[in-house]
Amino acid sequence: MSKPRRVVFKFRLYVADHTPNSALALTNLTALCRVYLTSRHEIEVVDVFRNPERAVADKIFMTPTLVKLGPSPVVHVVGTLSQSQETLKALGLEALSA
């Protein structure tokens, strides 16, 4: 029998340099992943000042913006991610907090 495949959650966080809201969003996302997705997540950080073409191509117009790339569906959340329960719900992860 094969082992069940472990689901890895892939996130991309668009930030604006080291602004307070961007730093807070990264801190909150990291904490959320540490608590609910231990060893089951990947976080890519994209600075829109260093990669503006990427932000435009991905249709990112506000920062911080979090994109859950996988597993499907793709979800966008704008803001500092300070409201843990609401963030989990928006990402479709509310069952993890039960």
LOKOL-570697 format. One record per residue: residue in three letters; x, y, z of N, C-alpha, C in turn. Coordinates in steps of 0.05 Angstrom, whole numbers. Layout:
N
ALA,X,Y,Z,X,Y,Z,X,Y,Z $
...
REM end
This chain:
98
MET,17,-24,0,0,0,0,17,25,0 $
SER,10,45,-15,25,69,-16,16,89,5 $
LYS,34,106,14,27,126,33,10,147,20 $
PRO,-9,159,36,-24,181,25,-5,204,19 $
ARG,-10,218,-4,6,240,-12,1,264,7 $
ARG,22,276,16,20,300,33,14,324,16 $
VAL,-7,339,23,-14,363,8,4,386,17 $
VAL,16,399,-2,33,423,4,18,447,-6 $
PHE,15,467,12,1,492,5,22,512,-6 $
LYS,16,523,-29,35,542,-41,23,570,-41 $
PHE,38,588,-29,30,616,-27,50,634,-40 $
ARG,39,656,-52,56,678,-62,46,703,-49 $
LEU,63,717,-35,56,742,-21,70,765,-36 $
TYR,53,783,-46,63,807,-59,65,830,-38 $
VAL,89,841,-36,95,862,-16,106,886,-30 $
ALA,106,909,-15,117,934,-25,141,940,-7 $
ASP,164,930,-14,189,934,0,186,926,29 $
HIS,195,942,47,193,935,76,173,953,90 $
THR,151,959,77,130,976,90,119,961,114 $
PRO,108,975,133,97,962,157,75,941,151 $
ASN,57,948,133,36,928,126,46,904,113 $
SER,66,907,95,78,884,82,93,866,102 $
ALA,108,878,120,122,863,140,103,848,158 $
LEU,81,861,166,60,849,183,47,825,168 $
ALA,41,829,143,29,807,128,47,782,127 $
LEU,73,787,122,92,764,122,94,751,149 $
THR,95,767,170,96,756,197,71,740,203 $
ASN,48,750,196,22,736,201,20,711,185 $
LEU,28,712,159,27,688,143,46,666,153 $
THR,70,674,161,89,655,172,79,642,197 $
ALA,66,658,215,55,647,239,32,628,233 $
LEU,14,636,215,-8,619,207,2,592,197 $
CYS,22,593,179,32,568,168,46,551,189 $
ARG,60,564,208,74,549,229,54,534,247 $
VAL,31,546,252,11,534,269,-6,514,254 $
TYR,-16,520,231,-35,503,217,-24,486,194 $
LEU,-1,494,183,9,479,160,38,472,164 $
THR,46,463,187,73,456,193,84,436,173 $
SER,107,444,161,121,428,141,103,421,117 $
ARG,82,436,112,65,431,89,59,457,73 $
HIS,79,475,73,74,500,59,100,510,46 $
GLU,95,526,25,117,541,12,107,570,9 $
ILE,125,588,16,118,617,13,138,630,-5 $
GLU,128,642,-26,145,658,-44,138,688,-39 $
VAL,157,705,-35,152,733,-31,161,748,-56 $
VAL,143,765,-67,150,781,-90,148,810,-82 $
ASP,169,825,-84,170,854,-78,162,868,-104 $
VAL,140,882,-104,130,895,-128,147,918,-137 $
PHE,164,929,-119,183,950,-127,206,939,-142 $
ARG,214,914,-135,237,901,-149,227,886,-174 $
ASN,202,878,-175,191,863,-197,164,874,-206 $
PRO,163,899,-214,137,911,-221,124,897,-245 $
GLU,140,887,-264,128,873,-287,114,848,-278 $
ARG,124,835,-258,110,810,-248,84,817,-235 $
ALA,83,839,-220,58,847,-207,37,855,-228 $
VAL,46,869,-249,27,876,-270,17,852,-285 $
ALA,35,834,-291,28,809,-306,8,792,-289 $
ASP,12,792,-263,-5,776,-245,-30,792,-236 $
LYS,-33,816,-246,-56,833,-240,-58,840,-210 $
ILE,-35,846,-198,-34,854,-170,-33,884,-169 $
PHE,-53,897,-157,-55,926,-156,-54,937,-128 $
MET,-54,920,-108,-52,929,-80,-33,911,-65 $
THR,-19,922,-46,-2,906,-29,-9,912,0 $
PRO,-6,892,17,2,865,11,-22,849,0 $
THR,-15,831,-18,-35,812,-30,-24,784,-28 $
LEU,-39,766,-16,-32,738,-15,-47,723,-36 $
VAL,-33,705,-50,-46,688,-69,-40,659,-60 $
LYS,-62,644,-56,-58,615,-51,-59,602,-78 $
LEU,-36,591,-86,-34,579,-113,-42,550,-113 $
GLY,-40,536,-92,-47,508,-91,-50,499,-63 $
PRO,-65,479,-59,-82,466,-79,-105,484,-88 $
SER,-117,477,-110,-139,492,-121,-162,495,-101 $
PRO,-177,516,-104,-176,538,-123,-156,559,-115 $
VAL,-148,575,-135,-131,598,-130,-147,619,-116 $
VAL,-136,630,-94,-150,650,-78,-132,674,-73 $
HIS,-144,698,-74,-130,723,-69,-141,735,-43 $
VAL,-123,744,-25,-131,758,-1,-113,783,1 $
VAL,-126,806,5,-112,831,7,-112,840,36 $
GLY,-89,849,46,-88,860,73,-66,847,89 $
THR,-65,853,115,-44,845,132,-47,817,144 $
LEU,-70,804,138,-76,777,148,-77,775,178 $
SER,-84,798,191,-84,799,220,-107,784,232 $
GLN,-129,780,218,-152,766,228,-149,736,221 $
SER,-136,720,238,-129,693,231,-153,676,222 $
GLN,-175,676,237,-198,660,230,-209,668,203 $
GLU,-211,694,198,-222,704,172,-203,697,149 $
THR,-177,698,154,-157,691,134,-159,661,127 $
LEU,-161,644,148,-164,615,143,-189,610,127 $
LYS,-211,623,134,-236,619,120,-234,628,90 $
ALA,-222,651,86,-218,661,59,-201,642,42 $
LEU,-182,629,54,-164,611,40,-176,583,38 $
GLY,-200,579,50,-212,552,49,-199,533,69 $
LEU,-187,543,90,-173,527,109,-186,527,137 $
GLU,-211,535,139,-223,538,165,-225,511,180 $
ALA,-227,489,165,-228,463,178,-203,457,195 $
LEU,-181,469,187,-156,464,202,-156,477,229 $
SER,-172,497,234,-172,510,260,-192,498,279 $
ALA,-207,478,270,-228,465,287,-215,447,307 $
REM end
